[in-house]
């Protein structure tokens, strides 16, 4: 695939994992690509925790299911009906979990470029996650970002020390396919916006409905 094919082929994968092994050299390439991401002040404020243990993954899956119920209880009946059809994680079906953390002290006290934008380090971690996701897609792997969790729960589960923050649990592994349409769009939860709806020239232009 070309670079643009990879960008547009990338999906948030949930139910397509096969559970097949990931060759060690492939996983290493994917993590190396993540580690090659740009970072504010070259601080490289990320760590990657590869989780294979089934007990740990089941404990995290149980927590995610509990948080799914919390979210579902806040929805109106129409949204709740739609949400019930949407799978939000592939924790046990995927081959591994990769937890990406943010270390705000990495490179401190003088992180070049972060003095005026405190979150620049966190943005850097998100760039590493995107690199990982695109590399995995190029390798024929699926990735699913699990966001139904409380940071403190995941911190305790994986012994992540303060002040590090767990930013993402990524389900990673071979898939039988990558869907043509994102799950949320396919289920009618939300549609992708056209580029022109979010494109501005010179100044932010207010549009109706915003």
Buried (B, 14 or more C-beta within 10 A) or exposed (E): EEEEEBEEBBBBBBBBBBEEEBEEEBBEBBBEBBBEBEBBBEBBBBBBBEBEEEEBBEBBBEBBEEBBEEEEEEEEEEEEEBBEEBBBBBBBBBBBBBBBBBBBEBBEEEBEBBEEEEEBBBBBBBBBBBBBBBBBBBBEBBBBBBEBBBEEBBBEBBEBEEEBBBBBBBBBBBBEEBBEEBBBEEBEBEEEEEEEEEEEEEEEEEEEEE
